[in-house]
């Protein structure tokens, strides 16, 4: 491979690992010829799936360890497990410039803490933010922060606006994203003191990277008029979980309605392509891959319960952040 991209993969985190992780690598490698995977975990558990999915020996290296961060570990107990866990070693490979980004479906708190212990923050950024992709009527939105920071100040939200816009530009090559603050109303006087202060600061200054569009309410996130939605971690996490729950409810109820009677089954056959497109629009696996922004290297969190398709999409997001030089985009604009 000429100038390969090196991705560190924690193979032991999340449900049904390392099976889904190795299958996800295989799916991603089929469409990305110059990505090399540094796979961290128990070689005896990993290698049978490498053989099953016929992963090319030229595309990966297994770094063996028996130690694993468990899903029920607290962030602190995960860090205390030592520096030989698959998660720690994978993140450490970024610190030592052996890889350019990491993907893990493991313990979220442990991923955040161990990343912060090993990686530096981008200069002038005080707090990292967790960003994820949401579908809209006009494409894809970036939403942040989704839980990394419960308490935020105005500077943090401005930093999130810059980082989220840089991410959107890298992933979707947008000319100039529109940014809005998630609030309880669209009027200028709505919200708490912190959100009002942030509004004033963003409104007073013109940014080359993005256009500020004021406030956005939760019911307008999917409209697509705004590309980057910014909130503190408490508000953002509630919005995310509400959206995920609503999506799962709609899909399950629609499936029930279309399979509970002969008429429903005939209707689903007639409208098969339309229903497939509808399902894909709401399928969380296709938007899997949250990004911890603000650190010196890209850290990608795959959903713990996702399958190989979802994990492959996390690897795709990871690859895009490297190819688009996300960290330099943030550094150049945060000044």
N, C-alpha and C positions, 0 to 999 in steps of 0.2 A: 504494500500500500504506500502511495506517495503522500507524505505529510498527513499521517493518520490522526484522527481525534481520539484521545484516550479518555474513556469514561470509567469511573470507579462505580462498581455495583455491589451493594450489600445484598447478598443472595439469601440471607437467612431471616429477613424481616417480613412480617405480614402473614396473612393466611395462605396456606397451601404453598409455602416456600420450602425448598428452592425450585419446585416444579414450575410454578407460574413465571418465576424470574427467568429461568433458562429458556422456557418457551417464548417469553416476551423478547428476550435477546435474539432468538432465532427469527421471530417475526420482524423485528426492527432491522436486523442485519440483511434481510432480503432486499430492503429498499435503501440501505445506506452502506455503500461498498467500502468506505474508508474510515469506519469507526472500529476501534479496538477496545475490547471490554476487559477490564481488570476485575475479576470476580472474586469477592472475599467471602469465605465461609468454609464449611466442612466439606473437604474434597470427596470423602466417601459418600456423602449424600448428594453432592452436586454432579459428580461425574456420570452416574447412570442416566441422568436427564440430558447431559451433553451428548451421550451416545444415542439416546432415544430420538432427540431432535436433530441429530446429525449436524452439530455446530462445527464449522470449519476450525481446525487447529490453528490456523493462521489468524483467527479473529479474536482469540481470547487467551487469558492467562488466569489460572486459579491460584489465589494466595490462601493457603490453608490455615484455618484456625478452628479449634473446637469450641471456643468461647462465643457466646451469643447474648445479646441484649434481649430479654424477654418482654413480651407485650405488656405484662402487668407491672413491670419495673417502673418506679418513679424516675424522673430525670436524674436525680442525685444518686440513687442506687445504681442506675445504669452506668453512670460515670465511675462509680466506685468499684464496679465489676473489674476494672482494669483496662489496660491499653492493648489487650489481645482479642477483644471482641471484634466480630466482623464489621460492625458499624464504626468503631473507633479506628480500625486499621484503614477502612475505606476513606474516611474523612482525613486521616493523617496523610494518605497518599496525595491529597490535594495540597496540604500544607507543604509537603516535600516536592511539589511540582512533578509528581509521577502520574498525575491525572489532571484533567482540566475541569471536571465537574463530577458530582456524585448523584446517584439515584438510590433511594431506599424506600421500601414499603413498610418499614418497621416503626418502632415506638416514636411518636412525634416529639414528645418532650425530650427524650434522649437525643434524638437527631439535632434538635435546636441547641441543647446545652453543649453537647460534644462538639458541634460545629463552632459554637462561640468560643469554646476553650482552645480550639486548634487554629481557627482562622481569624485573621484580623478584620476589623470593620473598615469599610471604605472611609477615607478621610472626610470629615465634616458630617458624617451620618452618626447619629446618637443611638438609634435603635433599628434593628432589622424588622422587616415586615413580611408577612406571609401573603403571597399573591396567588390567585388562581384565575382560570379562564371560565367565563360564563357565556353561553350562547345568547344571541339577541336576534331581533328581526332582520338586522342589517349586517350580521357577521359575528364577531366575538368581542366580548368585553374583558378587560382586566379589572379585578376587584381586589382591594387590599385595604387594611390589614385584616386577616381572617382569624386572628387569635394569638399572634405572637406577643402583642402588647395590649394589656387591658387599659392602662393609663397612658394617655398621650397628651402632648401639648401642641401648640400651633406649629412649631418648627418641625415636629415629627410628621404632621399631616402634610406639610409642604414637601418634606423629603419624600414621603410616600407618593405624592403627586409626580415628582420628578422620576422616581424609580419605576413607578407603574407605567409612565409614558414611555420611558426608555425600553421597558419590556415589550410594550405593545408595538413599538416601532420595529424592534428586532424580530418579533414573531410574525408580524403581519405587514411589514414594510409600509406602514401608514405614513402619509406625509406629515401630518400634524394632528395628534390625538386630541379629542375634547375631554377635559377633566371636569368632574363635578364632585361635590361633597355630599355624602349620604346624610340626609336630615329628615326631620319629621314634617317638613313643609318646604315649599319652594320660595316662600317670601323671605326677604332679607332679614327680617326681625325674628324669625323662628330659630329655635335651637338654644343650646347652652352657651355660656360665655366663651368657651374654648373654640367651638365651631364658628361662632360669629367673628372672633378675632382672626381665625384662619381665613374666613371668607374675605375680610377686609384686606389682609396681607396679599392674598392671591389676586384680588381684584385690582389692587393698586399697581402691581408690577406686571409687565408684559414678558412672557417667557418665550424663548425661541423654540423650545421643545414641544410646547402644548398650548392650547387655548383653554382658558378657564371659563366654564359655563355656569358657575354658581352652584345652587343646590339641586339635588335630585332626590325624589321620594322613592321608597322601595318598590312601589307599583309601576315605576317607569324605567327600572333598570333594564328590562328586556326590550325596550323600544328601539335601542340602537342609536339614539341621537348623541349619546355620550359613550366614549370608548374606555375611559378609566374612571372607576368609581372609588372614592377614597373614604375611609372610615377608621375609627379607632378599633382595636381588636375585639372589644366586647360587642360593639354594634355589628361589625362585619361578620363575626362568627355566628351570631344569631341569624343574620340575614342569609348566610350560607346554609345553615342547617334547615332553616325554613324552606329555602328554595329546593334543597335536596329532598326533603320530606314531601313537598308538594309534587315534585316531579315523579317520585316513586308512587305516590297515591294515584296520580292521573294515569300512569302506565298500567298499574295493577288493576284499577277499576275499568279501564278501557278493555284490557285483556279479558277480564271477567265478563263484561257485557258482550264481547264478540265471540265468546266460547260457551255461553250458557244456554244458547238456543240454536235451532237449525237456521233460523233467519239471520242470526248474528254471525254464524259460521259462513253462510253464503255471502253475506255482506263483506266479511273480511277477505274472502277469496276474490271477490270482484274488485275490491279496493286494496289489493295486496301491496302494490307499489307505493300508493299514497300512505298506507299505514306503516310501511317499512321506513319511508322517509321521515314520517312523524316520530317513530320510535328512535331513529338515529339522531334526530334533533335533540331529544331529551336524554339520550344514552350517556350517563356520566363517565363511562369508560373512554369515550372519545374526547373528553376534556380533562382526562386524568393527568395530574402532574402539577402540584403547587410548588411555587418557587420561593425560597427564603432569600429575600433581597436585602442588600446592605452589607453583606460579607464580601471578602476579597475574591471568592470563587463561587460559582453557581452551585447551590444545594437544592436538589429537587426531591420533593416528598410525594411518593406515590401512595394512593389510598390503600390502607392495609387489607381491605376486603376485595379489592379489584382482582380481575383475572389477568391472564397473559396479554389480552388485547389492551387492557388498561395500562399494564406495565410497559408494553411496547410504546404506547402513546407518551408515557412519562419519559422514555428514552428519546423519543422524537423531540419533545420540548427541550430536553437536556442538550441534544445536538444543536438545535436552533439557537439556544443561548450562547453556545460556543462559537458557532459560525457567524452569528451576528455581533460578536464581541460585546456582549451585554455589559460586562463590568466596566469596560472603558467608556461605553456610552453613559453610564451612570456617573463615573468619575468626571467626565468632561462637562456634564451639565450640573452637577451638584455644587460646583464652585460658585 
